[in-house]
Amino acid sequence: MATTIIETGMDISNVNTIIIHDADNMGLSQLYQLRGRVGRSNRTAYAFLLYKRDKMLKEVAEKRLHAIREYSDLGSGFKIAMRDMEIRGVGTLLGQRQHGHMQAVGYSLYCKMLNEAVLRMKGESQDGTDEFETVADLQIDAFIPDTYIRNEALKLDIYRRIAAVESEEERDDMLEELIDRFGEPPRSVLNLLEITGLRGKAHQLYIKEVQGRPDRIVFTMYERARINPAKIPDLITSMDGAMTFRKTDPPQFIYEMKNNRKKYSGNLLEVTGQILDDMEILKEQE
């Protein structure tokens, strides 16, 4: 019956309420399409999704109902489709199977694995010598407050997605989505996004860890960093005595904030970004 309603394109403008029985038995796209049958005029509409009392819902059904309740704004079709893909899996790219087991590894890891597989098939995969993680630990407020996102599960999902941001374009897209869904973000959320951007910039400079405190900033290098050692004295000189280089294992660049003769402007986050910009001279010319 649900399929018939959707296929016939039923549109009764005066109807503002739809009641869907046994909604847990329907797919996410079906629920979204059915909900769209009402509210097609200037009248406020209501969609009631019902399931039997005391019924133990399956995990997948509960995720579908949670998603249809969460994405209720105009233009939520794309978000619904993405969540449906996360729940069901995407199946085979070159085949007839329409579902898979992506939920077993998670959407972000699946995308990473897919990208690595594509690069491998194109013969562009790396040999693994430059595979390392970069950590940015700055003593600055960088979190999502409860007043901005109240739902804990949704907040964790946003944290996960922010952590997966790898480029400035992805960061801007994430910021745009946050503004669209939750409104203008507070300073702590903006700091979180900025730290993510700094982490990506540091990774390109073969830095394993950025540790920022009010008195000093420590940049720990990757052991096999492909940088030009001849440029290290130039970098140290340009810092007017505020930076030192330690030939430890792994090597470190240490910037003393009290000796900030270059007079970097801004807070700890902004100063770290400006120093990383200056450290670009260390990169080897390809």
C-alpha positions in Angstrom: 0.0 0.0 0.0 2.8 2.4 0.9 4.4 1.8 -2.5 1.1 2.4 -4.3 0.7 5.7 -2.5 4.1 6.9 -3.5 3.9 5.7 -7.1 0.6 7.3 -7.7 1.9 10.6 -6.4 -1.0 11.1 -4.0 -1.4 14.8 -3.3 -4.3 16.1 -1.2 -3.5 19.6 -0.3 -6.2 19.9 2.4 -4.8 16.9 4.4 -2.4 17.9 7.1 -2.1 14.7 9.1 -0.8 11.2 8.2 -0.7 8.2 10.5 1.7 5.4 9.5 1.1 2.1 11.3 3.9 -0.4 11.9 6.4 2.2 10.8 9.3 0.0 12.1 8.6 -2.4 9.1 9.3 0.3 6.5 12.5 1.5 4.9 13.9 4.9 5.6 13.2 6.1 2.1 9.6 4.9 2.3 9.0 6.7 5.5 10.5 9.9 4.1 8.4 9.7 0.9 5.2 9.0 2.9 5.9 11.9 5.3 6.1 14.1 2.3 2.5 13.4 1.2 1.3 16.0 3.8 2.4 19.5 4.5 2.3 20.4 0.8 0.3 23.6 1.3 0.7 26.5 3.7 -0.8 24.5 6.6 1.2 23.0 9.4 1.3 19.2 8.9 1.9 16.2 11.2 3.2 12.7 10.5 2.7 10.1 13.2 4.9 7.0 13.0 3.4 4.3 15.1 4.6 0.8 16.2 3.0 -1.8 18.5 3.1 -1.1 22.2 5.9 -2.9 24.1 7.4 -4.2 20.9 11.1 -4.8 21.0 12.4 -2.9 18.0 15.3 -4.2 16.0 18.5 -2.1 16.0 18.1 -1.2 12.3 14.4 -0.2 12.7 15.3 2.0 15.7 18.0 3.7 13.7 15.5 4.4 10.8 12.9 5.9 13.2 15.6 8.0 14.9 16.8 9.3 11.6 13.3 10.2 10.3 12.7 12.1 13.5 16.0 13.9 13.5 15.9 15.1 9.9 12.7 17.0 9.7 13.8 20.2 8.1 13.2 21.2 4.5 15.8 19.8 2.1 16.7 16.8 4.3 16.5 14.4 1.5 20.3 14.2 1.0 20.9 13.6 4.7 18.2 10.9 4.8 19.9 9.2 1.8 23.3 9.3 3.5 22.0 7.9 6.7 20.1 5.2 4.9 23.4 4.3 3.2 25.1 4.1 6.6 22.4 1.9 8.0 22.0 -0.5 5.1 25.4 -0.4 3.6 26.1 0.4 -0.1 26.4 -3.0 -1.6 28.8 -3.7 -4.5 29.8 -0.8 -6.7 29.8 -2.9 -9.8 27.1 -5.4 -9.2 23.4 -6.0 -8.5 23.5 -6.3 -4.7 21.8 -3.2 -3.2 22.9 -3.6 0.4 26.1 -4.5 2.3 27.7 -4.6 5.7 29.3 -1.2 5.8 28.0 -0.7 9.4 30.4 -3.3 10.5 33.4 -0.9 10.0 31.6 2.5 10.1 31.1 5.0 7.3 34.3 7.0 7.8 36.5 3.9 7.8 34.6 2.5 4.8 35.3 5.6 2.8 39.0 5.5 3.8 39.2 1.9 2.8 37.4 2.6 -0.5 39.8 5.4 -1.3 42.8 3.3 -0.6 41.5 0.5 -2.8 40.9 2.9 -5.7 44.4 4.3 -5.3 45.8 0.8 -5.3 43.9 -0.2 -8.4 45.2 3.0 -10.1 48.7 2.2 -9.1 48.9 5.4 -7.0 49.1 3.8 -3.5 52.0 4.8 -1.3 54.6 2.4 0.0 53.5 3.1 3.6 56.7 4.9 4.7 54.8 8.2 5.2 51.7 6.7 7.0 51.6 8.4 10.4 49.0 10.1 12.5 49.2 13.8 13.6 48.0 14.9 17.0 47.2 18.6 17.8 47.0 19.2 21.6 46.5 22.9 22.3 45.5 24.3 25.7 42.5 26.1 24.4 38.7 25.6 24.7 37.8 23.3 21.8 34.6 21.3 22.3 30.9 21.1 21.5 28.8 22.5 24.4 25.5 21.0 25.4 23.8 24.3 24.7 24.7 23.9 21.0 24.0 20.2 20.4 21.9 18.6 23.1 21.6 15.1 21.7 24.6 13.1 22.9 24.6 10.5 20.1 24.4 13.3 17.5 27.2 15.2 19.3 29.5 12.1 19.1 28.7 11.7 15.4 29.7 15.4 14.8 32.9 14.9 16.8 33.7 11.8 14.7 33.1 13.7 11.4 35.1 16.7 12.5 38.0 14.4 13.4 37.8 12.9 9.9 38.2 16.4 8.2 41.5 16.4 6.2 41.3 19.5 4.0 40.3 23.2 4.2 37.5 22.5 1.8 36.1 19.7 4.0 36.4 22.0 7.1 34.5 24.8 5.3 31.8 22.3 4.3 31.6 21.1 7.9 31.2 24.6 9.2 28.5 25.4 6.7 26.6 22.2 7.7 26.8 23.1 11.4 25.5 26.6 10.8 22.7 25.2 8.6 21.6 22.5 11.2 22.4 24.1 14.6 22.9 27.8 14.0 26.0 30.0 14.5 28.6 27.9 16.4 30.2 29.2 19.6 33.9 30.0 19.8 34.7 26.6 21.3 33.3 24.8 18.2 35.1 27.2 15.9 38.4 26.4 17.8 37.7 22.7 17.3 37.4 23.2 13.6 40.5 25.4 13.5 42.6 22.8 15.4 41.5 20.2 12.8 42.8 22.5 10.1 46.1 23.0 11.9 46.4 19.2 12.3 46.1 18.8 8.5 48.7 21.5 7.9 51.1 20.0 10.4 50.7 16.6 8.8 51.8 18.0 5.5 54.9 19.2 7.2 55.7 15.7 8.6 54.8 16.8 12.2 53.6 14.0 14.4 52.4 16.2 17.3 51.8 19.8 18.0 51.6 20.5 21.8 50.6 24.1 22.6 50.8 25.7 26.0 50.7 29.4 27.1 54.4 29.4 27.6 55.6 27.2 24.7 54.7 25.3 21.6 56.4 22.0 20.8 56.5 20.5 17.3 57.5 16.9 17.2 58.6 15.7 13.8 58.1 12.4 12.1 61.2 10.2 12.2 61.4 9.9 8.4 60.3 13.4 7.6 61.1 14.5 4.1 62.3 18.0 4.9 65.3 20.0 3.8 67.8 20.1 6.7 69.7 23.0 5.2 66.6 25.2 5.8 66.5 24.5 9.5 69.1 27.3 10.4 67.1 29.8 8.2 63.9 28.9 10.1 65.6 29.3 13.5 67.2 32.6 12.5 63.8 34.0 11.3 62.4 33.3 14.7 64.7 35.9 16.4 65.8 33.5 19.1 62.3 32.3 20.1 62.7 28.8 18.5 65.2 26.1 19.2 65.8 22.7 17.5 66.5 19.5 19.4 68.2 16.6 17.7 66.3 14.1 19.8 64.6 11.0 18.7 62.2 12.1 17.3 63.5 15.7 16.7 61.6 18.7 18.0 61.1 22.4 17.3 60.4 24.3 20.5 59.0 27.8 20.3 59.2 29.8 23.6 56.2 32.3 23.8 58.1 34.5 26.3 60.7 35.2 23.5 58.1 36.1 20.9 60.2 38.8 19.3 58.5 38.2 16.0 55.4 39.4 17.7 53.0 36.9 16.3 49.5 38.3 16.8 46.5 36.5 18.2 45.9 33.7 20.7 47.7 30.4 21.0 45.7 28.9 18.1 46.5 31.8 15.7 50.2 31.9 16.7 50.5 28.1 16.1 49.0 28.6 12.6 51.4 31.4 11.8 54.4 29.4 12.9 53.3 26.5 10.8 53.1 28.8 7.8 56.7 29.9 8.4 57.8 26.2 8.7 56.7 25.7 5.1 60.3 26.6 4.1 61.4 23.2 5.4 59.5 21.2 2.8 61.6 19.5 0.2 61.1 20.8 -3.4 59.5 18.1 -5.5 
